Each structure stands twice: as C-alpha cells, then as structure tokens.
Amino acid sequence: MSDALTTRLTERFGLTAPIVSAPMAMASGGRLAAAVSRAGGLGLIGGGYCDRDWIAAQFAEAGDASVGCGFITWALAAHEAETPGLFDAVLARKPAAVFLSFGDLSPFAARARAAGVPVMAQVQTVQGAIEAMQAGGDVIIAQGSEAGGHGASRGTLSLVPEVVDAVAGRALVLAAGGIADGRGLAAALMLGADGVLVGTRFWASQEALVAPGFQRAAVAADGDATLRSSLPDIARGLDWPKPYTVRTLRNAWTDHWQSVPGGPATPEARAAYAKAVEAGDSVGAPGIAGEAVGLIDDVPPAAEIVARMVAQAQEGLGRW
C-alpha cells in the first residue's frame, strides 16, 4: 500500500498526507511544525497572540522546512493597530500558508494573497465559511465544538459536509474537531473534506511545547473529561469575544471555579493559575485539549502520528 494519500489539499500544497497541524498558540512551535511538514503533512506555527520575538524564534527553529503560521485574528488586528509590521514580516518569510481564525480576515487575506501566500480560514458556522471564502480564504477549516482550545457550538460531523456544500468547490475544506487518528481522517474525507486540521493529537507529541504534566493528564483522560468554559481566559485576563469558549481538560481547578461567581479574576487567582501553567501542574490548571484525548494513549514523535493516521485511514477506506 502506498504511504501517500492524495487529495486536492496534497496536490495544492505538495504534501503526501492530507494532514495540517493546528497552530496552537505557544504550543505549536517551529520544531513541531517542521516535523509535521517533513513527515508529509503541513505544519503551522502557533502565532496566537502575536509575540513577534517568539514567532521569529520559532521560524528559526523550523529551519528550511516549509511551514505556515497561524494567528488569532482579533488579536492580530489589535496588534497591527498598535504596532504594525508583524503580519508583513511573516509574509516576507514566504510561509506555506497563513492561518486566520476568530475575527474578520478580510484585510489580512487581501495582503496575504497579494504576497502570493495561501490563506487558511477557520470557521465555526456555515455562514462564516461563506464569508471567509468571499473574503479570500483559499482553504476553509470547518471546526467543530469537539476541538480543544477556542471554538463554538456546532459539531464536526454535520458542520463539515454543510461547509463542503456551501463552498461548492470554490475553496478547499478541512475538517477539525475530535480528529486524532486515521478513522477520523477517513471519516473527514468521506464527508467531502480535502483533509484534516489536527490539534490535540499533535499537542500530545514529543515536539509540542507542552509541559509533560499536562500531556500525562491528557493520556490518562477520556473524551468525557473535558469541558468548554471561559475560565482560562478569565484567569489570563483575556477578553475573548462571544461566542467563543475554550475546551480544556476538566480537573479540580475547573470544578472549583465553575461554582465561583466571576471566576478566577482576582490577582491571587490569576497568579496561582500562571504559576501552575509554568510548572506543568495539571491539578492547578487545566490542559487545553479537546475531546480527542480519549483516542490518545501515548506521546510519540509527530512523524509517527502522521504515518499512523495515513496508514489507518488507507486501511479503513480500503475496506469500504
């Protein structure tokens, strides 16, 4: 059996695996992005909240690998309004793609396309997919609520084919949310997607910038042990727009603060949260991961994850 799985995504980006690693803020560094790209997928650096020095360091870490970079769009807009230049600096690196999510991508998509850089746009609704395509998105990522990190309320299984129908071949479509193995990849292709965006499975890889304590907690958890809330954003002082919440592992910290009006908003609570995150304390802070934790039982190299997913997907698709 061939070790390549061909779709419109692989043909467009010169890949052998229709797998893109999610640009998880501060977790998807250059080493992870490069490992995914070198294994045949497409790796993305998690530019997140626009730390210019960190992003530059991660591109350096990626070396000569063809990688892209993702941004939280509302944070990028605020950063560019105060200190312009970061987005253009990333475009000047000729990344494989830029990834935009959670905000109006119009001004950034136009600049990326003018620079010859493909635009990946993550959406959580069908209307959002149409708007992202009209704004210049080359690849539309249909993100279901199962995903780790920030997202909204639609489920992956029904959202993906609706988005596929809505864009009707005018853009590529990736499925995201709850996909961690070849069965999920095969299912996404059967739903009409051109590939998958994978977060939590790569979050639990050797190259991810994730503390071992959080990874161990994820391996021990099942998909029932997660929840969506705004608690981590409150603890970090981040004013995330509605309707987005963040999916994390459920633990003693989330159980406690769910019952406290206002959440962990005091200076003491925020300091304790930051200390726990820095220490990799999976009791004092929740790991930011999705329902796919129930499909994860190890922390292998990213290249092994890519190979496993492709082989399992080919086996499943071959059976049908």
N, C-alpha and C positions, 0 to 999 in steps of 0.2 A: 504494500500500500504506500502511496506517495506521502511524503512528510509535508506537503503543501496542501492548502485548502483555498481554492481560488474563488473570489467573489469580485464584485465591482470595486470594493474597497482595496483589496490586494492589488488589483490591476492599476487603480488610480495612484496608489502610493508606493508601488513596488515592493509589496510585502509577500510573505509566504503564509502568513497566518492572519485571519481577519479579526485581530485582537488589538485593542488600543488600551493602554494602561491609563486609568483616570489620573488627572493632575491634582491629586490630593494635597491640599495646602500644607507645606512644611513636612510632608511625609514622602512625597514623590520627588526625590532629588535626582541629580544627574546620574548617579550610579544606577538607580533603578530604571530610569528612562532608557539609558544606554543598554542595559541588559535586556530589556524587552525588545528594543529595536534590533539588537544583534541576534536575537532569537527568532526574528522573522515578523514580529508584530511592530507596533508603533508606540514608542514610549513618550510620555509627556511629563515635563517638569511642572510641579505644582506652584505656580507663581502667586496664587492666592491673594494675599493682602498687600502685594506689591513692595516687598523688601528688595530694593534694587541690588544691594550688595550680595544678598543671599542668592538671588536669581543668577547673577553673574558668576558666582562661585559654582553653582550647580551646572551651568553650561560648560564651565571649565572641567568639571568632574566628568561630564559626558564625553569629553574628548571629541573624536571625529565621528561619533555615532550620529545618525540622522534622527534627531528628536524634535519634539514640539514643546510648546509652553502654554499653560492654561492660566486664566485669570478669573477671579470673581468680578463680574463686570461692574457692579455698582461701586466696588472698592477701587477698581481701576479708574473709573470716571472721576471719583473724588480725588484720587492721587494725581491724575493728569491735570485736574483743575488747579491744584496747589503747586505741584512740581512736575510740569510736563517733560516728556522726553523718554520715559521708561518704555512705553509701547513701541516707539520708533526705534529705540535701541535694540529691543528684542527682534523687531522686523529686520533690522540691519544684519542680524546674525543668519538670516535666511533659514528660519526653522522649518521643519517639515510641515507644521501647521500651527495656528494659534487656536486656542480653545476658549470660548466665552460662555459664561453661564450666569444666570441670576441678574438680569438687567438688560437695558437697551443696547444691543450690539451694533446698531446702525453706524455710528461714527467710526467705530473701530474696524468693522467689517470692510467698510469702504477703503480705509487706509491699508488694511492687510491685502486686499485684492489688488490695489494699485501697486503694492510692493511684490506682487506675484506669490503671496503666501496664502495657502488654502485656509478657509475659516471653518472651524467646527463649532457648532452652536448647540448647547444643551438646553432642552426644554422639558416642561412637565405637563403640558396640555397640547391638545391638537391645535388650538388657535395660536399658541406660542410657536408651534412648528411652522405654521403658515407664515407668521410674521417674521420668524428667523430666516426662512427661505427667501422671502421678499426683501429682507434687509441685506442679503448677500451670503447667507450660510451655504457652504458647499456640502457640508456633512451635518445632518441633524441628529442629535442624540436624544432619543426618547427615554427619559429617566423615570422609572417607576419608584414608588414610595419605599420599596424594599431596600433601596440603596442606602449605604452608610453615608454619614455626613449630611449636608443640607439637601433638601428636596421638598416635595409637596405631597399630594394625597392620591394621585392615580396609581393603579397597579400596572406593573410592566406588561403582563400578559395581554391585556386589552389595549393598552396605550400604543404599543409598538405597531400592530397592524393598522390601527387608525391613522397613525402618523405616516406609515408607508402609503396608505391610500390617499392621504391629504396632499402629500408632495408629489405623488404620481410620477416618479422617475425624474423629477426636476432637481433632486438632490439625493445624495446617498443617505441612508438611515442606519444608525447603530442603536442597539438595544442596551439599556443599562438598568441595573437594579436587581439584585438577587442572583447574579450570574457568577459562578465561581468554578465551574467545571465544564467538561465537554458536552454534557447533557444540556446545560444552559445555552452554550454556543449553538448546538444543533437546533434547539428549540427556537432560538432567535432567527436563524436562517430560515426555518420553516414558516415563521411569522412574516417573512418577507424582508427582514433586515439584511444589510450588507456585511454586518459584523457586530461586534460587541465592544462596549466600554466596560472595563473591569476595574473595580476599586478594591474592595475588601480582601479579595484573594491575593492581590499584589501588596496590600498593606501588611499582610502576614507572609512576607517573603524576606529572605536574608538581606536584600539590598535596601529595603524600605527604611526610612528614617523614623522608626517607631521603637519605643523602648520595649525590651524583652518582656517586662511585666505585663504590658498591655497585650502583647501578642500571645503570651501564655493564657491570659484570661479569655481571649477570643477562641483559642484552640479548645479550651475547656467548655465553652458555651455552646448552646444550640440556638436556632433561629428564634425561639420563643423568648430568649433572654435579651431582647433589645427593645428600645422604645424611642419614639420621637418626642422631642421637647425643645424648649428654648433655654434650658438650664445652663448648658455650657456657654452659650452666648452671653447670658446674664453674668456668669462668673468671669468671663473675659472682657466684659464691658463692650461687647459688640452689638451695635444696633441693627440687627438684621431685619430687612423688610418682610412684611407679610406677603405670601402665606407660608414662607419657608421656615421649617424647623429642622433640627439636626438629629439624625438617628445615631444612637450610641448603644453600647452595652448597658444593661441595667445592673446596678450594684447598690451597695449600702448608701453611697453618696446620693444617687438619683432617688432612691426610696425616701431618704430623709428630706431632701429639698423639694420634692413634689408636694409635700404636705405643709411647706412653709410659705405663707403669702409673700409674694415679691421675689422669692427665690434667693440664690446666693449673691445678693447685691451689696452686702456690707464690705468694707475694706478688709476685714478679717477673713471673711468667707472667700473673697477673691484671692487673697494672699495664700490661703491654705490650698485652694484649687491649683494655683500656679506652682506651688511647691510640690504638690502631688504629681502634676504633669511632668515636671522636670525630673522627678525621681522615678518615674515609671510606676507609680503606686496605683494599682488598678482597683484599690478599695477607696482611696481618697479622691479619685477622679475616674470617670468612665472612659474606656477606649472608644474612639469614634469609628464605629464599624457597623455594617449592615446585617440584614437577616441571613446573608450567605455564610455567616460564621458557622452555621450548622452543617455546612459542607466542607469545613476546613479542619483538618486534624494534624497538620504539620506546618513547618515554616521552611520551605525549600528555597533554592535559588529561583529567581524569576524565570530563567530559561527553561527550567524543568516544568514550571507551571504552564508556560506556553506550549511546550511539547505534549504534556499530558492532555491539555484541553483539545488540541488539534487531533490527537490520536483517538480520544474518546468520542469526539464529535464525528469523525470519519466512521468509526465503528457503528455508532448509532444511526447515522444517516444511511450507511450501507445496509443495515438491517431493514430499513424501511423502503 
